[in-house]
């Protein structure tokens, strides 16, 4: 067997910059054909294969706007994501699966090849310690690839250490799916073993810059925490929709023959397992909620710092340090380009839905919108102080924070504002941009642009504009020189302590609700209070002192929606909670972007009206991805997911 090393060179540089310095071997230009055995004779070749095995890890920031999951929810509206649109309109099928990641079996195969050969490397410059590290990093990646597929497909087929040969017959590659419980136990067991190795070798978290982005004990336990939580939720815990989904008769795999693929009975113990899995991460004692070093009591500096302070102590694992260019283009209003010029492209097409805007609390902690009438009219908690009528001369606290130290004081952040945006919680102002407010687009004291998202306004003159009247504010570095094509960089918070706190809280409350055991209650409320305090909010038990356990669970879900907004959680949360038939089905609202602007800069009054942006379709079979027709044709033992054809 002969391999062209060039294919590995082309894959490596830039795919996972957190792992590679693009040294000698990676900088080679010529094509060198080598035998498989020669791959393990030189450090450069062996390390190259290691990086290739790791290269299937996604980059959650650079792929953010193209990944269907980010906008196929009630959280966001993306005017330029074809994959998400096919999901939102119900047009996808087994022959057209947007964002499918079943090709991660290629990554699993590469991991298996590497793990079975790395110790045969004969280059004397490769130490035993390096071989061990490469082996265990790769083993973590292999388990993570399974986890990524399970998020989309549910149970998949497990290969273990098996390497499927290139020249195998089609029939010999037939594999039935393993059960959900088998998949969960496999991934958690593998992650547990990786975590033990990392712990024993001082890799609980990153200790030096060179380790940033590499797997750690914390990363292994964080995957277990999220997977245990998903497994306890309704989709994978006695879901009656899936009580007919099972393997065919498979004589070659008797242990899987006619096995039900999803758990048939509800298991309360899964909630306790999820509590303990989250606790294991917290008890490591190496992570802390990010608070700004200079102003730890400033909620704007604190919450913004999660994505603004690289490699901060809240991050458990990230898919990498990358340019904000793609997400900045999709979220920056086109009016910025019109007003400021420069060579930075602005598309301004990615923004929160009205449902997401409504989810945020007021600054008194009360959630203002408690539900909706049939026509979409919001049901308002009058104790919140929220109103949608009228305007107020209001200081935008996020813009005020960004302009701190500037001498012009309130020139840009103080202006007449619609009351629906007044006195909301700090995370709202960091996350949501609305029309008729200033967008900061650089480090200069006058790098502000007043944008109009109404029709023919300065930020709605082409197909590149917000469909819902809002833009995602959170992931832009508003102090970077965007107009000069310098959007800055960011470390995406793939796993962070805030999520683990919420995992613990949800699981503890569900466990208490179902068993009456409140042993985790006090600690859950402590974590919750800490999380809210970081963002300038009172404890939930102070805001709603008479809340029942069931109500606290609902508030926890809302807290999760707000705290983890736009971090690729909502898609999987609505599905594993099995609420997507309500949240992601039917009208998605925004403001009336078709209201005609009188001039380029002023947003007309007609804009401020709740308007149906899209009628979405979510059917019972949409909770999980279908296996593509191509995979079904190649593997006759592969059982299709519920109600897909």
C-alpha positions as CSV (number, residue, x, y, z in Angstrom):
1,X,0.0,0.0,0.0
2,X,1.4,3.4,-1.0
3,X,0.2,6.7,0.2
4,X,0.9,10.2,-1.1
5,X,2.0,12.3,1.9
6,X,0.8,15.4,0.0
7,X,-2.8,14.7,0.9
8,X,-1.9,15.0,4.6
9,X,0.0,18.2,4.1
10,X,-2.9,19.8,2.3
11,X,-5.2,18.9,5.2
12,X,-3.2,20.1,8.1
13,X,-2.0,23.7,8.0
14,X,-4.9,25.9,9.0
15,X,-7.5,23.2,9.8
16,X,-6.5,22.9,13.4
17,X,-4.0,25.7,14.1
18,X,-4.4,25.1,17.8
19,X,-2.5,21.8,17.4
20,X,0.1,22.6,14.8
21,X,2.9,25.0,14.3
22,X,3.3,24.0,10.6
23,X,6.9,23.0,11.1
24,X,9.4,21.4,8.6
25,X,7.2,18.4,7.4
26,X,4.1,20.5,7.1
27,X,5.9,23.1,5.0
28,X,7.1,20.6,2.4
29,X,6.1,21.4,-1.1
30,X,7.1,18.4,-3.1
31,X,5.1,15.2,-3.5
32,X,6.8,12.2,-1.8
33,X,5.3,8.8,-2.3
34,X,6.0,6.6,0.7
35,X,4.9,3.1,1.8
36,X,2.6,2.7,4.8
37,X,5.4,1.3,6.8
38,X,7.6,4.4,6.2
39,X,5.0,6.6,7.8
40,X,6.2,5.3,11.2
41,X,9.9,5.7,10.5
42,X,10.1,9.5,10.7
43,X,8.7,11.8,13.4
44,X,7.4,14.3,10.8
45,X,5.3,11.6,9.1
46,X,4.0,10.1,12.3
47,X,3.1,13.5,13.6
48,X,1.5,14.3,10.3
49,X,-0.8,11.2,10.6
50,X,-1.7,12.3,14.2
51,X,-2.7,15.7,13.0
52,X,-4.7,14.1,10.1
53,X,-6.6,12.0,12.6
54,X,-7.4,15.1,14.6
55,X,-8.3,17.2,11.6
56,X,-11.9,15.9,11.5
57,X,-12.6,18.0,14.6
58,X,-14.9,20.9,13.5
59,X,-14.1,24.5,14.1
60,X,-17.3,25.8,15.7
61,X,-16.5,29.5,14.9
62,X,-15.5,29.3,11.3
63,X,-18.4,27.0,10.4
64,X,-20.9,28.8,12.5
65,X,-22.9,30.5,9.8
66,X,-22.9,27.5,7.5
67,X,-23.9,24.9,10.0
68,X,-27.6,24.3,9.7
69,X,-28.0,23.6,13.5
70,X,-27.1,27.2,14.4
71,X,-30.1,28.6,12.7
72,X,-32.6,25.8,12.3
73,X,-34.2,26.7,15.7
74,X,-36.3,29.5,17.1
75,X,-33.2,31.2,18.3
76,X,-31.9,32.7,15.0
77,X,-32.9,33.7,11.5
78,X,-30.3,33.5,8.8
79,X,-31.1,34.9,5.4
80,X,-28.2,33.0,3.7
81,X,-28.1,29.5,5.0
82,X,-29.5,27.1,2.4
83,X,-29.1,24.0,4.7
84,X,-31.0,25.6,7.6
85,X,-33.7,26.8,5.2
86,X,-34.4,23.3,3.9
87,X,-34.7,22.1,7.5
88,X,-36.9,25.1,8.5
89,X,-39.3,24.6,5.6
90,X,-39.4,20.8,6.0
91,X,-37.9,20.2,2.6
92,X,-35.0,18.0,3.7
93,X,-35.1,14.2,3.2
94,X,-32.9,11.2,3.2
95,X,-31.4,12.2,-0.1
96,X,-30.8,15.8,1.0
97,X,-29.4,15.9,4.6
98,X,-28.0,19.3,5.4
99,X,-25.0,19.4,7.6
100,X,-24.7,15.6,7.8
101,X,-21.6,14.4,9.6
102,X,-21.7,10.7,8.9
103,X,-18.3,11.1,7.3
104,X,-16.8,11.2,10.8
105,X,-16.4,7.4,10.3
106,X,-13.5,8.4,8.1
107,X,-12.0,10.2,11.1
108,X,-12.7,7.2,13.4
109,X,-10.9,5.0,10.9
110,X,-7.9,7.4,10.8
111,X,-7.8,7.4,14.6
112,X,-7.8,3.6,14.7
113,X,-5.0,3.3,12.2
114,X,-2.9,5.8,14.1
115,X,-3.6,4.3,17.5
116,X,-2.6,0.9,16.3
117,X,0.6,2.1,14.7
118,X,2.0,5.0,16.7
119,X,4.0,2.8,19.1
120,X,5.8,1.3,16.1
121,X,7.3,4.6,15.3
122,X,11.1,4.0,15.1
123,X,12.3,7.6,14.9
124,X,14.6,8.0,17.9
125,X,13.6,11.6,18.3
126,X,10.1,10.6,19.2
127,X,9.9,10.0,22.9
128,X,7.6,7.6,24.7
129,X,5.9,10.5,26.3
130,X,5.0,12.0,22.8
131,X,3.7,8.6,21.6
132,X,1.5,8.4,24.7
133,X,0.2,11.9,24.3
134,X,-0.6,11.5,20.6
135,X,-2.3,8.1,21.3
136,X,-4.6,9.5,24.1
137,X,-5.4,12.8,22.2
138,X,-6.4,10.6,19.3
139,X,-8.5,8.3,21.5
140,X,-10.3,11.3,22.9
141,X,-11.0,12.6,19.3
142,X,-12.4,9.2,18.3
143,X,-14.9,9.2,21.1
144,X,-15.8,12.8,20.4
145,X,-16.5,11.9,16.7
146,X,-19.0,9.4,18.0
147,X,-20.6,12.0,20.3
148,X,-20.9,14.4,17.4
149,X,-22.7,11.8,15.2
150,X,-24.9,10.7,18.1
151,X,-26.2,14.3,18.6
152,X,-27.6,14.2,15.1
153,X,-28.5,10.5,14.5
154,X,-29.0,9.0,17.9
155,X,-27.5,5.5,18.2
156,X,-24.9,4.7,15.5
157,X,-22.8,1.6,14.9
158,X,-19.7,1.2,17.0
159,X,-16.5,-0.1,15.5
160,X,-14.3,-0.2,18.5
161,X,-10.7,-0.7,17.3
162,X,-11.8,-2.3,14.1
163,X,-10.4,-0.9,10.9
164,X,-12.6,-1.4,7.9
165,X,-10.3,-2.4,5.0
166,X,-10.4,-0.4,1.8
167,X,-10.7,-3.5,-0.4
168,X,-13.5,-5.1,1.6
169,X,-16.7,-6.3,-0.1
170,X,-19.8,-4.2,0.4
171,X,-21.5,-7.1,2.1
172,X,-18.7,-7.5,4.6
173,X,-19.1,-3.9,5.7
174,X,-22.8,-4.3,6.7
175,X,-23.2,-3.2,10.3
176,X,-26.4,-2.9,12.4
177,X,-26.7,0.0,14.8
178,X,-25.8,-0.3,18.4
179,X,-28.4,0.7,20.9
180,X,-28.5,4.2,22.4
181,X,-27.4,2.9,25.8
182,X,-24.5,1.0,24.3
183,X,-23.3,4.1,22.4
184,X,-23.6,6.2,25.6
185,X,-21.7,3.7,27.6
186,X,-19.0,3.3,25.0
187,X,-18.4,7.1,24.7
188,X,-18.5,7.7,28.4
189,X,-16.2,4.8,29.1
190,X,-13.7,5.9,26.5
191,X,-13.8,9.5,27.7
192,X,-13.4,8.2,31.3
193,X,-10.3,6.3,30.3
194,X,-8.9,9.4,28.5
195,X,-9.7,11.5,31.5
196,X,-7.8,9.2,33.8
197,X,-4.7,9.3,31.6
198,X,-4.9,13.1,31.4
199,X,-5.3,13.4,35.2
200,X,-2.3,11.1,35.9
201,X,-0.1,13.1,33.5
202,X,-1.0,16.6,34.8
203,X,-3.4,17.5,32.0
204,X,-6.5,18.3,34.0
205,X,-6.6,21.6,32.1
206,X,-4.3,23.7,30.0
207,X,-1.2,24.8,31.9
208,X,0.9,26.3,29.1
209,X,0.0,28.1,25.9
210,X,1.2,25.2,23.7
211,X,-1.6,23.0,25.2
212,X,-4.5,25.4,24.3
213,X,-7.1,23.4,22.5
214,X,-5.8,20.0,23.2
215,X,-8.0,17.5,25.1
216,X,-7.7,17.4,28.8
217,X,-9.3,15.6,31.8
218,X,-11.8,18.5,32.0
219,X,-12.6,18.1,28.3
220,X,-13.3,14.4,28.7
221,X,-15.5,14.9,31.7
222,X,-17.4,17.8,30.0
223,X,-18.4,15.5,27.1
224,X,-19.6,12.9,29.5
225,X,-21.7,15.6,31.3
226,X,-23.4,16.8,28.2
227,X,-24.0,13.3,26.9
228,X,-25.5,12.1,30.3
229,X,-27.8,15.1,30.3
230,X,-29.0,14.4,26.8
231,X,-29.6,10.8,27.7
232,X,-31.7,11.7,30.7
233,X,-34.0,13.9,28.7
234,X,-37.2,12.8,27.0
235,X,-35.8,12.0,23.5
236,X,-33.6,9.2,24.9
237,X,-35.6,8.2,28.1
238,X,-38.6,6.1,27.4
239,X,-39.6,8.0,24.2
240,X,-42.7,6.2,23.0
241,X,-42.4,7.6,19.5
242,X,-39.4,5.3,19.0
243,X,-40.9,2.1,20.4
244,X,-40.9,0.4,17.0
245,X,-37.4,1.4,15.9
246,X,-35.2,-1.7,16.1
247,X,-32.6,-3.7,14.2
248,X,-33.5,-6.3,11.6
249,X,-32.7,-9.9,12.1
250,X,-28.9,-10.1,11.9
251,X,-27.5,-13.6,12.3
252,X,-23.9,-12.2,12.0
253,X,-24.6,-9.9,15.0
254,X,-26.8,-12.0,17.2
255,X,-26.4,-9.7,20.2
256,X,-27.9,-6.8,18.1
257,X,-30.5,-8.8,16.2
258,X,-33.9,-7.3,16.6
259,X,-32.7,-5.1,19.4
260,X,-34.7,-1.9,20.2
261,X,-32.4,1.0,19.5
262,X,-33.9,3.4,22.0
263,X,-34.7,2.9,25.7
264,X,-38.2,1.6,26.1
265,X,-38.7,2.6,29.7
266,X,-38.2,5.8,31.6
267,X,-35.3,5.7,34.0
268,X,-35.2,8.3,36.8
269,X,-31.6,7.2,37.7
270,X,-30.4,8.9,34.5
271,X,-30.9,12.3,36.1
272,X,-28.7,11.4,39.0
273,X,-26.0,10.1,36.6
274,X,-26.2,13.5,34.9
275,X,-25.9,15.3,38.2
276,X,-22.8,13.4,39.1
277,X,-21.3,13.8,35.7
278,X,-21.6,17.6,36.0
279,X,-20.3,17.5,39.5
280,X,-17.2,15.6,38.4
281,X,-16.3,18.6,36.2
282,X,-17.0,21.2,38.8
283,X,-15.1,19.2,41.5
284,X,-11.9,19.4,39.4
285,X,-11.7,22.9,40.9
286,X,-9.7,24.4,38.0
287,X,-12.5,26.3,36.2
288,X,-14.3,29.4,37.3
289,X,-17.0,31.6,35.8
290,X,-15.3,34.4,33.9
291,X,-15.2,37.7,35.7
292,X,-13.2,40.6,34.4
293,X,-10.0,41.0,36.2
294,X,-10.2,44.8,36.4
295,X,-13.9,45.1,37.1
296,X,-15.2,41.8,38.4
297,X,-18.6,43.4,39.4
298,X,-19.3,44.7,35.9
299,X,-21.8,42.4,34.2
300,X,-21.0,43.7,30.7
301,X,-17.3,43.1,31.1
302,X,-18.0,39.7,32.6
303,X,-20.4,38.2,30.1
304,X,-18.7,39.8,27.1
305,X,-15.4,38.4,28.3
306,X,-16.5,34.8,27.7
307,X,-15.9,35.4,24.0
308,X,-13.6,38.4,24.3
309,X,-10.9,37.1,26.6
310,X,-9.0,34.4,24.9
311,X,-8.5,31.1,26.8
312,X,-10.2,32.4,29.9
313,X,-10.6,30.2,33.0
314,X,-14.2,29.4,32.2
315,X,-13.3,27.6,29.0
316,X,-13.1,23.8,29.3
317,X,-12.5,23.0,25.7
318,X,-12.7,24.9,22.4
319,X,-12.5,23.9,18.8
320,X,-10.0,26.6,18.3
321,X,-8.8,30.1,18.1
322,X,-9.9,31.6,14.8
323,X,-10.7,34.8,12.9
324,X,-14.1,36.3,13.5
325,X,-14.3,37.3,9.9
326,X,-17.1,35.0,8.7
327,X,-19.4,35.6,11.7
328,X,-18.6,39.3,11.6
329,X,-19.5,39.6,8.0
330,X,-22.9,37.9,8.6
331,X,-23.8,40.0,11.6
332,X,-22.5,43.5,10.8
333,X,-25.1,45.8,9.2
334,X,-24.5,46.7,5.6
335,X,-25.0,50.3,6.7
336,X,-21.6,50.1,8.3
337,X,-20.0,49.5,5.0
338,X,-22.1,52.3,3.4
339,X,-21.1,54.8,6.0
340,X,-17.5,53.8,6.8
341,X,-16.3,52.3,3.5
342,X,-13.2,50.2,3.9
343,X,-12.6,46.7,2.6
344,X,-14.4,44.7,5.3
345,X,-17.5,43.0,3.8
346,X,-20.8,43.4,5.7
347,X,-23.8,41.1,4.9
348,X,-25.9,41.7,8.1
349,X,-28.1,38.7,7.6
350,X,-27.9,36.8,10.8
351,X,-30.0,37.8,13.7
352,X,-32.1,36.7,16.7
353,X,-35.8,35.9,16.3
354,X,-38.4,37.8,18.2
355,X,-38.9,34.7,20.3
356,X,-35.3,34.8,21.4
357,X,-35.5,38.6,22.0
358,X,-38.6,37.9,24.2
359,X,-36.8,35.3,26.2
360,X,-34.5,37.7,28.0
361,X,-35.5,39.0,31.4
362,X,-35.9,42.5,32.6
363,X,-33.2,44.0,34.8
364,X,-35.4,43.1,37.8
365,X,-35.0,39.5,36.9
366,X,-38.6,38.9,35.9
367,X,-39.3,37.3,32.5
368,X,-41.6,39.7,30.8
369,X,-43.2,37.4,28.2
370,X,-45.0,34.4,29.6
371,X,-46.6,33.1,26.5
372,X,-48.4,34.0,23.3
373,X,-51.9,34.3,22.0
374,X,-52.9,32.4,18.9
375,X,-52.1,35.5,16.7
376,X,-48.6,35.9,18.3
377,X,-49.6,38.7,20.7
378,X,-47.3,38.3,23.7
379,X,-48.8,37.6,27.2
380,X,-47.0,40.0,29.5
381,X,-46.2,39.7,33.2
382,X,-47.3,43.2,34.4
383,X,-45.0,42.9,37.4
384,X,-42.0,42.9,35.0
385,X,-42.4,46.6,34.0
386,X,-42.3,45.6,30.3
387,X,-44.3,47.5,27.7
388,X,-44.1,47.5,23.9
389,X,-45.7,50.9,23.5
390,X,-44.0,54.3,23.5
391,X,-40.4,55.4,23.7
392,X,-37.9,56.6,26.4
393,X,-34.8,58.6,26.4
394,X,-32.5,55.7,27.4
395,X,-28.9,54.9,27.7
396,X,-27.9,51.7,26.0
397,X,-25.7,50.1,28.7
398,X,-23.7,48.0,26.3
399,X,-22.7,51.0,24.1
400,X,-22.0,52.9,27.3
401,X,-19.7,50.1,28.4
402,X,-17.9,50.1,25.0
403,X,-17.4,53.9,25.1
404,X,-16.0,54.0,28.6
405,X,-13.2,56.4,28.9
406,X,-14.2,58.4,25.8
407,X,-14.6,62.1,26.2
408,X,-17.8,62.5,24.2
409,X,-19.8,60.7,26.9
410,X,-23.4,60.1,25.7
411,X,-23.1,61.1,22.0
412,X,-24.0,57.6,20.8
413,X,-25.4,55.5,23.6
414,X,-28.1,57.9,24.8
415,X,-31.1,58.3,22.5
416,X,-34.8,57.8,22.3
417,X,-35.4,54.1,22.4
418,X,-38.5,51.8,22.0
419,X,-39.7,50.8,25.4
420,X,-39.5,47.1,24.6
421,X,-35.7,47.4,24.7
422,X,-35.5,49.5,27.9
423,X,-34.4,48.0,31.2
424,X,-33.6,44.5,30.0
425,X,-31.0,42.3,31.6
426,X,-27.3,42.9,30.7
427,X,-27.0,39.7,28.6
428,X,-29.7,41.1,26.3
429,X,-27.7,44.2,25.4
430,X,-24.6,42.2,24.7
431,X,-26.4,39.6,22.5
432,X,-29.1,41.6,20.6
433,X,-28.8,44.5,18.2
434,X,-32.0,46.3,17.1
435,X,-32.7,48.9,14.4
436,X,-32.3,52.6,15.2
437,X,-29.4,52.1,17.5
438,X,-25.7,52.6,17.0
439,X,-23.3,49.8,15.9
440,X,-19.8,50.2,17.0
441,X,-17.4,49.1,14.3
442,X,-13.9,50.0,15.4
443,X,-11.5,51.4,18.0
444,X,-11.9,55.0,17.2
445,X,-14.1,57.3,19.3
446,X,-16.4,58.0,16.3
447,X,-16.5,54.4,14.9
448,X,-20.3,54.3,15.4
449,X,-23.0,53.9,12.7
450,X,-26.7,54.5,13.2
451,X,-28.4,51.6,11.2
452,X,-31.8,51.3,9.8
453,X,-33.0,47.8,9.1
454,X,-36.3,48.8,7.4
455,X,-36.8,48.5,3.6
456,X,-34.5,50.9,1.8
457,X,-32.9,51.9,5.0
458,X,-29.1,52.0,5.0
459,X,-28.9,48.4,6.1
460,X,-31.7,47.0,4.0
461,X,-30.9,47.8,0.3
462,X,-30.2,44.4,-1.1
463,X,-30.8,40.7,-0.4
464,X,-28.1,41.0,2.4
465,X,-30.2,42.2,5.3
466,X,-31.8,41.1,8.5
467,X,-35.1,39.2,7.8
468,X,-36.3,39.7,11.4
469,X,-35.2,43.3,12.3
470,X,-32.4,42.2,14.7
471,X,-28.8,41.2,14.3
472,X,-26.6,39.0,16.4
473,X,-24.4,41.4,18.5
474,X,-22.5,39.0,20.7
475,X,-19.8,37.5,18.5
476,X,-18.4,40.7,16.9
477,X,-15.4,42.4,18.5
478,X,-16.8,45.9,18.4
479,X,-13.5,47.4,19.2
480,X,-11.7,45.8,16.2
481,X,-11.2,47.7,13.0
482,X,-13.9,45.8,11.0
483,X,-14.0,48.4,8.2
484,X,-10.3,47.7,7.6
485,X,-11.0,44.0,7.3
486,X,-9.5,43.4,10.8
487,X,-12.4,41.7,12.6
488,X,-10.2,40.2,15.4
489,X,-10.1,36.6,16.6
490,X,-12.1,34.5,19.1
491,X,-12.0,31.3,21.0
492,X,-15.4,29.7,20.6
493,X,-16.8,28.4,24.0
494,X,-17.6,24.8,22.9
495,X,-17.6,23.6,26.5
496,X,-17.5,26.1,29.4
497,X,-18.3,26.0,33.1
498,X,-21.5,28.0,32.7
499,X,-22.9,25.1,30.7
500,X,-21.8,22.6,33.3
501,X,-23.5,24.6,36.1
502,X,-26.7,24.5,34.0
503,X,-26.3,20.8,33.4
504,X,-26.1,20.2,37.2
505,X,-29.0,22.5,38.0
506,X,-31.4,20.9,35.4
507,X,-30.5,17.4,36.4
508,X,-30.7,18.1,40.1
509,X,-34.2,19.6,39.8
510,X,-35.4,16.8,37.5
511,X,-34.1,14.3,40.0
512,X,-35.8,16.0,42.9
513,X,-39.1,16.4,41.0
514,X,-39.2,12.7,40.2
515,X,-37.9,11.1,43.4
516,X,-38.4,13.7,46.1
517,X,-34.7,13.6,46.9
518,X,-33.4,17.1,47.4
519,X,-29.8,16.3,48.3
520,X,-28.6,18.4,45.4
521,X,-31.0,21.3,45.7
522,X,-28.9,23.7,47.8
523,X,-25.8,23.2,45.6
524,X,-27.9,23.7,42.5
525,X,-29.3,27.0,43.8
526,X,-25.8,28.1,44.8
527,X,-24.4,27.5,41.3
528,X,-27.4,29.2,39.8
529,X,-27.1,32.3,42.0
530,X,-23.4,32.5,41.1
531,X,-24.2,32.3,37.4
532,X,-26.8,35.0,37.5
533,X,-24.7,37.2,39.8
534,X,-21.9,37.2,37.2
535,X,-24.3,38.9,34.8
536,X,-25.7,41.3,37.4
537,X,-28.9,39.3,38.1
538,X,-30.5,38.4,41.5
539,X,-30.9,34.8,42.4
540,X,-33.9,33.1,40.7
541,X,-35.3,32.2,44.2
542,X,-35.3,35.9,45.1
543,X,-37.1,36.9,41.9
544,X,-39.6,34.0,42.1
545,X,-39.6,33.1,45.8
546,X,-42.7,30.8,45.6
547,X,-41.6,28.8,42.6
548,X,-42.3,25.1,42.6
549,X,-39.8,22.5,41.4
550,X,-41.6,22.3,38.1
551,X,-41.5,26.1,37.7
552,X,-37.8,26.1,38.5
553,X,-37.2,23.5,35.8
554,X,-38.9,25.8,33.3
555,X,-36.9,28.8,34.5
556,X,-33.7,26.7,34.3
557,X,-34.5,26.0,30.6
558,X,-35.0,29.7,30.0
559,X,-31.7,30.5,31.8
560,X,-30.0,28.0,29.6
561,X,-31.5,29.6,26.5
562,X,-30.2,33.0,27.6
563,X,-26.8,32.2,29.1
564,X,-25.8,29.8,26.3
565,X,-27.4,31.9,23.5
566,X,-26.0,31.3,20.0
567,X,-23.4,28.7,21.3
568,X,-24.9,25.8,19.3
569,X,-27.0,24.4,22.2
570,X,-30.6,25.5,21.4
571,X,-30.9,23.1,18.4
572,X,-30.1,20.0,20.5
573,X,-31.9,21.3,23.6
574,X,-35.3,21.7,21.9
575,X,-34.9,18.3,20.4
576,X,-33.8,16.3,23.4
577,X,-36.5,18.1,25.5
578,X,-38.9,17.2,22.7
579,X,-40.4,20.7,22.6
580,X,-39.3,21.4,19.0
581,X,-42.7,20.5,17.6
582,X,-43.9,23.7,19.4
583,X,-40.8,26.0,19.4
584,X,-39.6,25.2,15.9
585,X,-42.9,24.6,14.2
586,X,-45.1,27.4,13.0
587,X,-44.6,31.2,12.8
588,X,-41.2,32.7,13.6
589,X,-41.6,36.4,14.4
590,X,-39.5,39.5,14.0
591,X,-40.1,43.2,13.3
592,X,-41.6,44.4,10.1
593,X,-38.5,44.9,7.9
594,X,-40.7,45.5,4.9
595,X,-41.9,48.8,6.4
596,X,-40.7,51.5,4.0
597,X,-38.0,53.8,5.3
598,X,-38.6,57.5,4.6
599,X,-34.9,58.1,4.5
600,X,-31.8,56.0,4.8
601,X,-31.1,56.6,8.5
602,X,-34.5,56.8,10.3
603,X,-36.4,53.7,11.2
604,X,-40.1,54.3,10.4
605,X,-42.8,53.7,13.1
606,X,-44.4,50.9,10.9
607,X,-41.2,48.9,11.5
608,X,-42.0,48.3,15.1
609,X,-44.7,45.7,14.6
610,X,-44.5,42.0,15.3
611,X,-44.5,40.2,11.9
612,X,-44.3,36.6,10.8
613,X,-40.9,36.2,9.1
614,X,-41.3,32.5,8.3
615,X,-43.7,29.7,8.9
616,X,-41.5,26.8,9.8
617,X,-42.1,23.1,9.6
618,X,-41.1,20.6,12.3
619,X,-42.5,17.1,12.2
620,X,-42.1,14.2,14.6
621,X,-39.4,12.6,12.5
622,X,-37.3,15.7,12.6
623,X,-36.0,15.2,16.1
624,X,-33.2,13.1,14.6
625,X,-31.4,13.2,11.3
626,X,-32.2,10.6,8.7
627,X,-29.4,8.4,7.4
628,X,-28.8,9.3,3.8
629,X,-30.0,7.1,1.1
630,X,-26.4,6.5,0.1
631,X,-25.6,5.0,3.5
632,X,-28.7,2.9,3.5
633,X,-27.8,1.5,0.0
634,X,-24.3,0.7,1.2
635,X,-25.3,-0.8,4.5
636,X,-28.3,-3.1,4.3
637,X,-28.4,-3.6,8.1
638,X,-28.7,0.1,8.9
639,X,-32.1,0.9,10.4
640,X,-33.5,4.2,9.3
641,X,-34.6,6.7,12.0
642,X,-38.3,7.2,12.9
643,X,-40.6,8.0,10.0
644,X,-37.8,8.8,7.5
645,X,-37.9,7.1,4.1
